[in-house]
């Protein structure tokens, strides 16, 4: 079942463009369930949003090919936020007021997600974000869920690895936005638990093109490792700067760079960089007993065949979000409150990102097993045991 094509070429006031409406290609006995998607499809964060948009399209087509939801096909209206919070709000308002969606998957980023949370809450629309910031779901908001692993889990994965190498002193450098602030908070809060001392903390702007000044301050504090927290292109710039400055200490990145784009941007400087990631980047290296392995293999094969591009760690957030929404839609006849209630009941759902188990107290539903640590060697991801 193929996408029906461009539904609208109109540009919103903030240039959030309706890219595609995925419509059923067969006769259905019941009206479609219309759902929304908001992703950073263009702009500096397109490495996140473009595969998410593609993955949502793929998931909707797969679900419809299997009969839809209780006889209802899914119909998705996907808008581009360009990674801008203001444009994300305009997109959310359009999806709710004009397109009459019953739920939204996305946005791609923590800042854009936090910007639309008040909008969806006021409208009573369930939201399944694809962003990582812990503030999205903590404290719990009745209608707001997310599929990306919490940054507290990512920090814990990094710190366990640092602890295992008997490193005691680190420097951190975090991006100046909601994602970076959330990571910074968790890095500082969890350090004592792992016996780690943060000897210097620096920040950088999301559009900065050189961070040697901040890295010089970090070097002066004599850390044994550096942890960088952000999404591209900033972390790739920092990676190059570390090599240019001959800083021969381990460099850890956050899961915000877990895609081929990071290796492309950082080039040879990425050699030896360590980071936590969902299992998708090392699916073939997983043991056969891993509950996610078959899901991952199927998703990777279909995505790469369909789009002729390698998968990264981000498209799965939207793929999982769409399938989780489909599961929650069953038996609701599109009732928004019931959708949210059903989300809280989902247990043992093996997805691309992890095995989800939601509850009224946990709207992320992922545990420590959703992350593995990897090292970049020869431009490839290598699973660390």
C-alpha positions in Angstrom: 0.0 0.0 0.0 1.7 3.2 -1.2 1.4 6.7 0.1 -1.3 8.6 -1.7 1.1 11.5 -2.4 1.3 15.1 -1.6 -1.9 16.1 0.2 -1.2 19.8 0.4 1.6 22.0 -0.9 0.5 24.9 1.3 3.0 26.4 3.7 1.9 27.4 7.2 2.7 30.8 8.6 5.9 29.3 10.1 6.7 27.1 7.1 5.6 23.8 8.6 4.7 22.0 5.4 2.2 19.1 5.1 4.4 16.6 3.4 2.3 13.6 2.9 -1.0 12.0 3.7 -0.9 8.3 3.9 -4.2 7.1 2.7 -5.6 3.5 2.5 -5.5 2.1 -1.0 -8.4 -0.3 -0.7 -12.1 -0.2 0.2 -12.7 0.0 4.0 -15.9 -0.5 5.9 -15.1 2.1 8.5 -13.8 5.6 8.6 -10.1 6.1 8.9 -8.4 7.0 12.1 -6.5 10.1 11.3 -3.2 10.6 13.2 -0.6 13.3 13.1 3.2 13.3 12.8 5.5 16.3 13.5 9.2 15.8 12.7 12.2 17.9 11.9 12.2 16.7 8.3 14.3 19.6 7.0 16.8 21.9 8.7 19.8 21.0 10.9 18.0 18.2 12.6 16.8 16.5 9.5 19.0 13.5 10.3 16.4 12.8 13.0 13.2 13.9 11.4 13.6 12.5 7.9 14.0 8.8 9.0 11.2 9.3 11.5 8.9 10.6 8.8 9.8 7.6 6.6 9.4 5.2 9.5 5.9 6.4 10.3 4.9 6.1 6.6 6.3 2.5 6.6 4.5 1.6 9.9 1.1 3.0 8.7 1.4 1.0 5.4 2.3 -2.2 7.3 -0.6 -1.7 9.8 -3.1 -1.0 7.0 -1.9 -4.0 5.0 -2.8 -6.2 8.0 -6.4 -4.9 8.2 -5.9 -1.6 10.1 -7.3 -1.2 13.6 -10.7 -2.8 14.3 -11.5 -2.4 10.6 -10.4 1.3 10.5 -7.4 2.2 8.3 -4.8 4.6 9.6 -4.4 7.9 7.8 -1.4 10.0 8.8 -0.8 13.7 8.2 2.9 14.5 8.6 4.2 18.0 9.1 7.7 19.5 9.2 8.7 21.5 12.3 12.2 22.2 10.8 13.3 21.7 14.4 11.8 25.0 15.4 9.6 25.1 18.6 7.4 27.9 17.1 6.8 26.0 13.9 6.1 22.8 15.9 3.3 24.7 17.8 1.8 25.9 14.5 1.9 22.3 13.2 0.3 20.9 16.3 -2.5 23.5 16.1 -3.1 22.8 12.5 -3.2 19.0 13.0 -5.7 19.5 15.9 -8.0 22.2 14.5 -7.9 21.6 10.8 -6.9 18.0 10.3 -8.8 16.7 13.3 -6.2 14.1 14.3 -7.0 11.9 17.3 -3.3 11.5 18.3 0.2 12.8 17.4 3.5 11.0 17.1 6.5 13.3 17.5 8.1 15.8 17.6 11.7 14.9 17.0 13.4 17.1 19.6 13.0 17.9 23.3 12.5 21.7 22.8 9.9 21.2 20.1 8.1 18.5 22.2 8.0 20.7 25.3 6.7 23.6 23.2 3.6 21.6 22.1 2.8 19.8 25.3 0.5 22.6 26.5 -1.3 22.6 23.1 -2.1 18.8 23.2 -3.0 18.9 26.8 -5.5 21.7 26.2 -7.0 19.9 23.2 -7.1 16.5 25.0 -4.9 14.9 22.3 -2.6 11.9 23.2 1.0 12.6 22.2 3.8 10.1 21.7 7.1 12.1 21.5 10.2 10.9 19.8 12.5 13.0 21.9 14.7 12.0 24.9 14.4 14.7 27.6 13.2 13.3 30.9 11.1 16.4 31.5 8.7 15.3 28.7 7.3 12.5 30.8 8.5 13.4 34.4 6.4 14.4 36.1 3.8 12.2 34.4 1.3 14.0 32.2 -1.9 11.9 31.5 -1.8 12.4 27.7 2.0 12.6 27.1 4.2 9.5 26.3 7.5 9.1 24.6 9.5 6.3 22.9 13.1 7.6 23.0 15.1 6.4 26.0 15.3 8.8 28.9 18.5 10.7 29.2 18.9 9.4 32.8 19.3 5.9 31.3 21.9 7.2 28.9 23.8 8.9 31.6 23.8 5.8 33.7 25.0 3.7 30.8 27.9 6.1 30.2 28.8 6.3 33.9 28.8 2.5 34.3 31.3 2.3 31.5 33.4 5.1 33.0 33.3 3.5 36.4 34.4 0.2 34.8 37.5 2.0 33.5 38.3 3.4 37.0 37.9 6.9 35.8 37.2 9.3 38.6 37.4 12.8 37.1 35.5 14.0 34.0 34.7 17.2 32.2 31.3 17.8 30.5 30.2 20.0 27.6 26.5 20.3 26.9 24.4 22.1 24.3 22.4 25.2 25.4 18.9 23.9 24.8 16.3 21.7 26.6 18.0 18.5 25.6 21.4 19.7 26.7 20.1 21.1 30.0 18.3 17.9 30.8 21.5 15.9 30.1 23.5 18.3 32.1 21.1 18.0 35.1 21.4 14.2 35.0 25.1 14.2 34.5 25.5 16.3 37.6 22.9 14.5 39.7 24.1 10.9 39.0 27.9 11.6 39.2 28.2 11.0 43.0 26.3 7.7 42.8 29.1 6.4 40.5 32.0 8.0 42.4 32.6 10.5 39.6 33.8 14.0 40.1 32.9 16.6 37.4 35.9 18.9 37.5 34.7 21.3 34.8 31.4 21.9 33.0 31.1 23.9 29.8 28.3 24.7 27.4 28.0 25.6 23.7 25.4 27.0 21.4 23.6 24.7 19.0 24.9 26.6 16.0 28.5 27.2 17.2 31.1 26.1 14.8 34.2 26.0 17.0 34.4 24.9 20.7 38.1 25.1 21.2 37.7 27.8 23.9 35.5 25.5 26.0 37.7 22.5 25.4 40.8 24.5 26.5 39.0 25.2 29.8 38.2 21.5 30.1 41.7 20.5 29.4 43.0 22.9 32.1 40.9 21.1 34.7 42.7 17.8 33.8 39.8 15.4 33.4 40.3 11.8 32.6 37.5 11.8 30.1 35.0 14.2 28.5 31.3 13.7 28.1 29.6 15.7 25.3 25.8 16.1 25.3 24.0 17.3 22.2 22.7 16.5 18.8 24.5 17.1 15.5 26.3 19.1 14.2 27.7 20.4 17.4 29.0 17.1 18.8 30.8 16.4 15.5 32.5 19.8 15.7 33.6 19.0 19.3 34.9 15.6 18.2 37.1 17.2 15.5 38.2 19.9 17.9 39.3 17.3 20.5 41.5 15.6 17.9 42.9 19.0 16.6 43.8 19.8 20.2 45.5 16.5 20.7 43.4 15.7 23.7 44.2 12.1 24.2 41.5 11.1 26.7 38.3 9.2 26.1 35.4 11.1 24.5 31.9 10.0 25.3 28.9 11.2 23.3 25.2 11.0 24.2 22.6 8.9 22.3 21.7 12.1 20.5 24.4 11.3 17.9 23.5 7.6 17.4 23.2 7.8 13.6 25.4 7.4 10.5 25.3 11.2 10.2 27.5 11.6 13.2 30.3 9.4 11.7 29.8 11.2 8.4 30.2 14.7 10.0 33.0 13.8 12.4 34.9 11.7 9.9 38.1 10.0 11.1 38.0 12.0 14.3 35.1 9.8 15.4 37.5 6.8 15.8 37.3 5.5 19.4 34.4 7.7 20.4 32.1 5.9 22.9 28.3 6.3 23.3 25.1 4.6 24.5 22.6 3.7 21.8 19.6 1.6 21.2 20.4 -1.8 19.8 19.6 -1.0 16.2 23.1 0.1 15.3 24.5 -3.3 16.4 21.6 -5.6 15.7 23.6 -8.2 14.0 26.0 -8.4 16.9 23.2 -9.1 19.4 22.7 -12.7 20.7 19.9 -14.6 19.2 18.1 -14.7 22.6 17.6 -10.9 22.6 13.9 -10.2 22.4 14.4 -7.2 20.1 16.6 -8.9 17.5 13.9 -10.2 15.1 12.0 -6.9 15.3 15.2 -5.0 14.6 16.2 -7.2 11.7 12.8 -6.9 10.1 12.7 -3.1 10.5 16.2 -2.7 9.2 15.7 -4.9 6.1 12.4 -3.2 5.2 13.6 0.4 5.8 16.8 -0.1 3.8 15.0 -1.8 0.9 12.3 0.8 0.8 14.4 3.9 1.2 17.8 2.9 -0.1 19.5 4.5 2.9 21.1 3.0 6.1 19.1 3.0 9.3 20.1 5.1 12.3 19.0 5.2 15.9 16.1 7.6 15.4 13.6 6.3 12.8 12.7 3.6 15.3 11.3 6.2 17.7 8.5 7.0 15.2 8.1 3.4 14.1 7.6 2.3 17.7 5.4 5.3 18.4 3.1 4.4 15.5 2.8 0.8 16.5 2.2 1.6 20.2 -0.5 4.0 19.1 -2.0 1.3 16.9 -2.1 -1.1 19.9 -3.6 1.6 22.1 -6.3 2.4 19.5 -7.8 -1.1 19.7 -11.3 -1.1 21.1 -11.5 2.6 21.6 -13.4 3.7 18.4 -11.1 6.7 18.4 -11.9 7.9 21.9 -8.8 10.0 23.0 -9.1 9.4 26.7 -9.3 5.6 26.1 -6.2 5.7 23.9 -4.2 7.2 26.7 -5.6 4.8 29.2 -4.7 1.9 26.9 -1.2 3.2 26.4 -0.6 2.8 30.2 -1.6 -0.9 29.9 0.9 -1.8 27.2 3.4 -4.4 28.6 6.2 -6.4 27.0 6.0 -4.7 23.6 9.3 -5.5 21.9 10.0 -2.6 19.6 13.0 -1.1 17.7 13.9 1.1 20.6 13.4 -1.3 23.4 10.9 -3.5 25.2 8.1 -1.2 26.4 6.2 -1.6 29.7 4.1 1.5 30.4 2.2 2.2 33.6 0.3 5.2 35.1 3.6 6.1 36.8 5.9 5.5 33.8 5.0 7.1 30.4 8.4 6.1 28.8 8.2 2.4 29.6 11.9 1.6 29.0 14.5 0.2 31.3 18.3 0.0 31.3 18.2 -2.9 28.8 17.1 -0.4 26.1 20.7 0.8 25.9 24.0 -0.8 24.9 27.4 0.9 24.8 29.2 1.1 21.5 32.6 2.3 20.2 33.3 3.6 16.8 36.0 1.7 15.0 36.9 2.1 11.4 33.7 4.1 10.8 31.6 1.3 12.2 29.7 0.7 15.4 31.1 -2.0 17.7 29.1 -3.5 20.6 30.9 -3.4 23.9 30.3 -6.3 26.1 
